[in-house]
Amino acid sequence: MPWILLIGGLIGVFCAAILTSEKIELLKNPHAQLICNINPIVACGSVINTWQASAFGFPNTYIGLAGFGGVAVIGAGIIAGARYKRWYWLGLQTGVTFAACFITWLQFQTIFRIHALCPFCMVVWLVTIPIFIYTTIYNLRNKSIRFKKKYKPISEFIQRHHAEILISWYVIIFLVILGHFWYYWKTLF
């Protein structure tokens, strides 16, 4: 789990930094060619200037820089032997739950409202999901998250089937993207 936090956090910081750089480049030159504009569908330029890319009034990438940076530091701390109190774990759980909900909203917005896919955003989606799942499992196992007895089967199910949950989540995203943009993908064959 700490390696997932460290590696996922570093990948997330890297993607957020690139997207921040691309946003700054667009502010300097609105006609700039972005490295993440690959084709009409996979193009962060189509996403980066929408209101959804600044959902809280500032670029979402700032949230990514801070959030993923914190996650990476926590992962490195655990690897180095740090022990955190329950309140700290609950704070991390709150943050990663917000991140999972936020990326789900962003997925919906980019696929169904903006009709474009940002490649670096998709990498952020891919790393946020295991960070959320495995932080949740860690907190369930260590009793940082406490359920009433009647919810214990849910907790046990999540802990037993974490790999299936992760793979299913990825497959659902893939199928939604494939289906929604099929009109374009079929032209590539």
N, C-alpha and C positions, 0 to 999 in steps of 0.2 A: 504493500500500500504506500509506503513512503516514496518508493521509486516512481509509482504512478503520479504522485503529487509533484515530485521533483521534475520528472521528464515532461509530464503533461503541462506543468506550469511554465517550464522553459519554452516549450513549443508554443504555448499560448502567448507568452511575452513576445516571442519572435514574430508571430503573425500580427499581433497588435502593433508592434513597432513598425512593421512593413506597411500596414494599413494607415498608421498615423503619418508615416513619411509620404505615402501616396496622397493622402488628404492634403497635406501641406503643399505638395507639388501641384495639386489641382487648384489650390487657393492662389498660388503664384502664377500659374498658367492654366486657365480653364481648358485649353486645347491640348494639354500634355498627353502623351501616350503612356499609359500605365502598364507596368509589367504584368499585371494580373488581368488584362483584357486579352483573352485568348480567342474568343469567337462571339457571336451575337448573344449567346446564352450565358457562357461562362465569362463574366466581365465584371470586375468590381467597380469599374467606372460607372456602370448603370446603377449600382447600389449605393456607392459612397456619398452621393450628393442628395439622397432622399431624406425626408424627415425621419424615417425609421433608423437611419444610420446615426442620428443624434437624438435618440428617443427622450433623453432627459435634458435636452438643451445644449449639450456639448457632445463631441464625438464619442460614440460607444467604445472606441479604441482606448480611450483613457481609462474606462472601467476595466478593460482587458489588461492594460499595462499594470494597473494597481492590483487587481484581483489575482491574475496569474502570477505576478511577482510574489504576492503574499503566499499563494499556494506552494510555489517553488521553495520559498524560504522555510515554510513549515515542513515540507518533505525533507529538505536538507537537514533541518534541525532534528527530525526524528532519526534520520540515518546517523547523525552525529551523537545520538543518545539522549536528546531532549525528551522530557516528559511534560505533557500539558495537562492542566486541570480540566474538569468536566465542562466548566463554563467556556473554556477555550475551544473545546471540541464542538460544543453547541453553536458557538460563533462561526466556526468553520462550516458546520452543517447548514447554518442559515445562509451563508455566503454561497455555498455550492448549490443549494436548493434554488436560490434566486438565479444563479447562473444557468441552471438546467431549465428553469421556467423561461428565462429571458431568451436563451438560444432557441427554444421551441417556438416562442412567439416570432423571433427573427426568421426562423425557417419558414414559417407560414407566410410572413410578410414578403420575403424574397421570392419564394416560389409562386405564390398566388396573387400577390399585389404588385410587386415590382417586375416579376417575370424575368428574373436574371439570377445568376448564381455567382457569388464572390468566392473564388477558390480559397483565399486565406480565411474567410469566414467559415467555409465548410471544414477546414482543418480545425478551427476553434470549436466547431460543433463536435467534431470527432474526439477531441481531447477532453471536452467538458463532460461528456457523458460518462466515461469511466471514472473521472475524478468524482463526480456525483455519486455514482453507484458504489464505489469502493470506500468512499468516506462514510456513506450511509451504513454500509456493512460493518465497517470498523466501529462506528458509534453504536450499532445494535449489539455487536459482540461484547463491547466493553461497557455496556449499559449506560452510555452517555445519553442515548435515546431510550426512554423507558415507556413501554407499552403496558396497558392493562392486560391481564391474563387472556381475555377473550380475543385480543389482537396478536397473541403470540404465534399462531399459525402463519400470519402474514409475514412476521419477522423471520420465522424459520424458512418460509418459502423463498424470500429474497436472498437469504444467506445460502441456501442450497442451490438455487438456480440463477446465481448472478451471471454466469457466462451466457446462459440462454437469454437472460434479460438484455444484456449488452448486445449480443448478436441480433436479437429481434429488433431492438431499437434501431440499430444500423440498417437492417434489412428494410424496415418500414420507411426510413428516410430515403434509402436508395430507390425503392419501388415508387414512392411518391414523386421523386425527381424524374425517374424514368418515365412514368406514366404522364406526368404533366407536360414534360417537354418532348414527348415521343414524336410530335410533328417535326421537331428539328433532328433528333437522334436518328430517325429513319432515313434522313437524307444523307447521312454519313456512310451508309452501307452500300 
